[in-house]
Amino acid sequence: MLPIFEHLQELGNVPQDEMLRTFNLGIGLIAVVPADKFKRVKSMLDRANEKFYVIGRTVKGDRKVIYQ
């Protein structure tokens, strides 16, 4: 989390779950990629020298978000 978001959270006494629900917290662009295409996309990003992070996955379930 970028320092500006930590400052806003402290200043406004905002709970962590509300921060996550309200702001993208500086993540930027997100690409949702099917699991069977991940290796190909990773290879393309590596070749382009693009920095990326795997930040989660989508799974079948109870229609809720779990932050880990």
C-alpha positions in Angstrom: 0.0 0.0 0.0 1.4 3.4 -0.9 2.1 5.9 1.9 -0.7 8.2 0.7 -3.3 5.5 1.3 -1.8 4.7 4.8 -2.1 8.4 5.6 -5.7 8.6 4.4 -6.6 5.5 6.4 -5.1 6.9 9.5 -6.5 10.4 9.0 -10.0 9.1 8.4 -9.8 6.2 10.8 -10.9 3.9 7.9 -11.0 0.1 8.5 -8.8 -2.0 6.3 -11.7 -3.8 4.6 -13.2 -0.4 3.6 -9.9 0.8 2.2 -9.7 -2.4 0.1 -13.3 -2.0 -1.1 -12.9 1.8 -1.9 -9.5 2.2 -3.4 -7.4 0.1 -5.8 -4.5 1.0 -3.5 -2.1 1.8 -6.3 -2.3 -1.5 -8.1 -2.8 0.1 -11.5 -3.7 -1.9 -14.5 -5.1 -5.4 -13.9 -5.2 -8.1 -16.5 -7.5 -11.1 -15.8 -6.0 -14.0 -17.7 -7.5 -17.6 -18.1 -5.3 -20.1 -16.2 -4.5 -22.0 -19.4 -3.2 -18.8 -21.0 -1.0 -17.7 -18.1 2.3 -19.1 -19.3 1.9 -17.5 -22.7 1.0 -14.1 -21.2 3.9 -14.4 -18.8 6.3 -15.2 -21.6 5.1 -12.2 -23.6 5.5 -9.8 -20.7 8.9 -11.2 -19.9 10.0 -10.7 -23.5 8.7 -7.1 -23.4 10.6 -6.5 -20.1 7.3 -5.7 -18.4 7.2 -6.0 -14.6 4.1 -7.8 -13.3 2.8 -9.5 -10.2 0.2 -12.2 -9.8 -2.2 -10.7 -7.3 -4.9 -13.3 -7.0 -7.0 -15.8 -8.8 -10.7 -16.3 -9.6 -12.3 -19.5 -8.3 -15.8 -20.9 -8.2 -17.3 -20.5 -4.7 -19.6 -18.5 -2.4 -19.4 -15.3 -4.4 -17.2 -13.4 -1.9 -13.8 -11.9 -1.9 -11.0 -13.2 0.3 -7.9 -11.1 0.8 -4.7 -13.0 1.8 
